[in-house]
């Protein structure tokens, strides 16, 4: 069984219902379990539950800037711009798809360099997803050893790991003391300042070539600052730009990388499913040089397997907290303004009312009786409503192109002498696989990674 922690436990919902309150110190938090309760809050009452409460730690780290930690007018304006700009930069278009195909080929090339020996794929995958966001934001391709590239990865890893620690909880209880005390929290602030400094440096570089047509996120944002100069309620400024860039890295690297890592582990664990995916890829794609995103329509089983990875791994687990911005009724309960809401996304992805075998890896959850791909309304790995992940489409493209490219190129199996892989998660902000090694053996020479 693949478990996702105490809040995903069906026993809590069975005992207390699909809506219940837990107390963190003196703060009540309303937990929503199961698809119907989560849907009613995040979709039917999306506007009412669009707030984002900030603890002292996140207030001190990020402030109410950017997209993830902002509210009200700032959040609406920044989020709308992010969605529009990501579309303009190529979501669903050939230019971005080519970048993703190249990154998938580069990842396969790095795997190939392991020469079939046991290795932990996590580092390689994280570097790939980070380079993709970097190219969108800065407009250039990072080299793996560039200082900022390593700094942003370290900052994300440290930050996600710190979120679940006692230190972070103590900071939120005694912020007035922890702001001056030494400890791991100070390292988080140092990394954050280093990343902010690099983004600020990139902004200056972009200003020096302002005459060029905008081709990346920073260029587009700087152009928007100029356009909105006479708007008295504009929130477009360099402080928000820096935080939005950081938000894009936070939201677009670890979750995608962790999901792809789980995909490889599940397919090592389920060899027959891996072989069936590879058979479908071979039959449908033949000797085509690259995988295209539109190929997913002809690859129902591959697509179903990838969806099942997202469902069962549930890397975001309980979802980001929300706050009720106006008093409302929800699921038969009166919810006062200011109430903190925790949508248990894992309980949706494991809801037995919508999944035949919720705790088993079963691609059939996304296939009809004729083997065609079948969507399921309870599939909400990116959350839902007004706060749904703005990078959802990018993540879908990344996952499919990288997954299909890797499975087409390699056969993944256990290292010699290993009995099995651990399927228990490690909680580090997201639900990550345990550090463990696998082997990637080249399948056919005609599918060898392209030389650069």
Long-range contacts (C-beta under 8 A, 24 or more apart in sequence): 1-359, 2-312, 2-313, 2-359, 2-361, 2-423, 2-424, 2-425, 3-424, 3-425, 4-314, 4-317, 4-346, 4-350, 4-425, 4-431, 5-317, 5-318, 5-346, 5-425, 5-427, 5-431, 7-31, 7-317, 7-318, 7-342, 7-344, 7-346, 7-347, 8-314, 8-317, 8-318, 8-344, 8-346, 8-347, 8-350, 10-347, 10-350, 10-352, 13-347, 18-331, 19-330, 19-331, 19-332, 19-333, 25-173, 27-340, 28-339, 28-340, 29-321, 29-340, 29-341, 29-342, 30-335, 30-339, 30-340, 30-341, 30-342, 31-342, 31-344, 32-331, 32-341, 32-342, 32-343, 32-344, 32-347, 33-344, 33-347, 34-347, 34-348, 34-351, 34-353, 35-348, 35-351, 35-353, 35-354, 35-377, 35-378, 35-380, 36-331, 37-331, 38-343, 38-344, 38-345, 38-347, 38-348, 38-380, 38-384, 39-348, 39-377, 39-384, 40-330, 40-331, 41-322, 41-330, 41-331, 41-341, 41-343, 41-385, 42-322, 42-343, 42-383, 42-384, 42-385, 42-387, 43-384, 43-385, 45-328, 45-330, 46-384, 46-385, 46-386, 47-325, 47-326, 47-386, 48-324, 48-325, 48-326, 48-328, 48-330, 48-335, 49-322, 49-323, 49-324, 49-325, 49-330, 49-341, 49-385, 50-75, 50-322, 50-325, 50-385, 50-386, 50-387, 51-322, 51-323, 51-324, 51-325, 52-320, 52-321, 52-322, 52-323, 52-387, 53-321, 53-322, 53-323, 53-340, 55-172, 56-171, 56-172, 56-175, 57-168, 57-171, 57-172, 57-175, 57-185, 60-175, 60-179, 60-189, 61-188, 61-189, 61-192, 62-243, 62-246, 63-243, 65-239, 65-240, 65-242, 65-243, 65-244, 66-240, 66-243, 66-244, 66-246, 66-247, 67-243, 67-244, 67-247, 67-390, 68-247, 68-250, 68-251, 68-320, 69-243, 71-323, 71-325, 73-233, 73-235, 74-235, 74-240, 77-234, 77-235, 77-236, 78-235, 78-240, 78-244, 79-390, 81-221, 81-224, 81-236, 82-244, 82-248, 82-390, 83-390, 85-217, 85-220, 85-221, 86-136, 86-217, 86-390, 86-391, 86-393, 86-394, 88-220, 89-136, 89-216, 89-217, 89-220, 91-393, 91-394, 91-397, 92-393, 92-397, 96-136, 96-394, 96-397, 97-292, 97-293, 97-397, 97-401, 99-132, 99-135, 100-132, 100-293, 100-397, 100-398, 100-401, 100-402, 101-290, 101-291, 101-292, 101-401, 101-405, 103-128, 103-131, 103-132, 103-402, 104-128, 104-291, 104-401, 104-402, 104-405, 104-406, 105-290, 105-405, 105-449, 105-450, 106-449, 106-452, 107-402, 107-405, 107-406, 108-405, 108-406, 108-409, 108-410, 108-449, 109-449, 109-450, 109-451, 109-452, 111-406, 111-409, 111-410, 111-440, 111-449, 112-409, 112-410, 112-440, 112-442, 112-448, 112-449, 114-439, 114-440, 116-439, 116-440, 116-441, 116-442, 117-439, 118-415, 118-416, 118-437, 118-438, 118-439, 119-437, 119-438, 119-439, 119-440, 120-435, 120-436, 120-437, 120-438, 121-261, 121-264, 121-438, 121-440, 122-257, 122-261, 122-432, 122-433, 122-435, 125-257, 125-260, 125-261, 125-402, 126-153, 126-253, 126-254, 126-257, 127-153, 128-257, 128-402, 129-252, 129-253, 129-254, 129-256, 129-257, 129-260, 129-398, 130-156, 130-249, 130-253, 132-252, 132-394, 132-398, 133-248, 133-249, 133-252, 133-253, 134-249, 135-216, 136-216, 136-217, 136-248, 136-394, 137-216, 137-217, 137-218, 137-245, 137-248, 137-249, 138-202, 138-216, 138-217, 138-218, 139-215, 139-216, 139-218, 139-219, 148-195, 148-198, 151-191, 151-194, 151-195, 151-198, 152-195, 152-198, 152-249, 153-253, 154-191, 155-188, 155-191, 155-192, 155-194, 155-195, 156-249, 156-250, 156-253, 156-254, 157-254, 157-428, 158-184, 158-187, 158-188, 158-191, 159-188, 159-191, 159-192, 159-250, 159-429, 160-254, 160-428, 160-429, 160-430, 161-428, 161-429, 162-188, 163-428, 163-429, 164-427, 164-428, 164-429, 192-246, 195-246, 196-242, 196-246, 199-241, 199-242, 199-245, 199-246, 200-238, 200-242, 203-238, 203-241, 203-242, 217-244, 217-245, 217-248, 218-245, 248-391, 251-389, 251-390, 251-391, 252-391, 252-394, 252-395, 254-429, 254-430, 255-315, 255-316, 255-395, 255-430, 256-395, 256-398, 256-399, 258-313, 258-315, 258-430, 258-431, 258-432, 258-433, 259-309, 259-310, 259-313, 259-315, 259-381, 259-395, 259-399, 260-399, 260-402, 260-403, 261-432, 261-433, 262-309, 262-312, 262-313, 262-315, 262-433, 263-305, 263-306, 263-309, 263-399, 263-403, 264-406, 264-412, 264-438, 265-421, 265-423, 265-433, 265-436, 265-438, 266-309, 266-312, 266-313, 266-361, 267-305, 267-407, 267-412, 268-412, 268-413, 268-414, 268-421, 268-438, 269-361, 269-420, 269-421, 269-423, 270-361, 271-413, 273-305, 273-361, 273-363, 274-407, 274-411, 274-412, 276-301, 277-301, 277-302, 277-305, 277-407, 278-407, 278-408, 278-411, 278-443, 281-404, 281-407, 281-408, 282-408, 285-408, 287-446, 289-450, 290-405, 291-400, 291-401, 291-404, 291-405, 291-408, 293-397, 293-400, 293-401, 295-404, 296-400, 299-404, 300-367, 300-371, 300-372, 300-373, 301-363, 301-367, 301-371, 302-403, 302-404, 302-407, 303-366, 303-373, 303-400, 304-363, 304-364, 304-365, 304-366, 304-367, 304-373, 304-374, 305-363, 306-399, 306-400, 306-403, 307-363, 307-365, 307-366, 307-379, 308-361, 308-362, 308-363, 308-365, 308-366, 310-379, 310-381, 310-399, 311-349, 311-355, 311-365, 311-379, 311-381, 312-349, 312-359, 312-360, 312-361, 313-431, 314-345, 314-346, 314-349, 314-350, 314-381, 314-431, 315-381, 315-430, 315-431, 315-432, 316-345, 316-381, 316-383, 316-430, 316-431, 317-345, 317-346, 317-427, 317-430, 317-431, 318-342, 318-343, 318-344, 318-345, 318-346, 319-343, 319-344, 319-345, 319-383, 320-383, 320-387, 322-387, 343-383, 345-380, 345-381, 345-383, 348-378, 348-380, 349-378, 349-379, 349-380, 349-381, 351-378, 353-378, 354-378, 406-440, 408-443, 408-447, 409-442, 409-443, 409-447, 409-448, 409-449, 410-440, 410-441, 410-442, 410-443, 411-440, 411-441, 411-442, 411-443, 412-438, 412-439, 412-440, 412-441, 413-438, 413-439, 413-441, 414-438, 414-439, 415-439
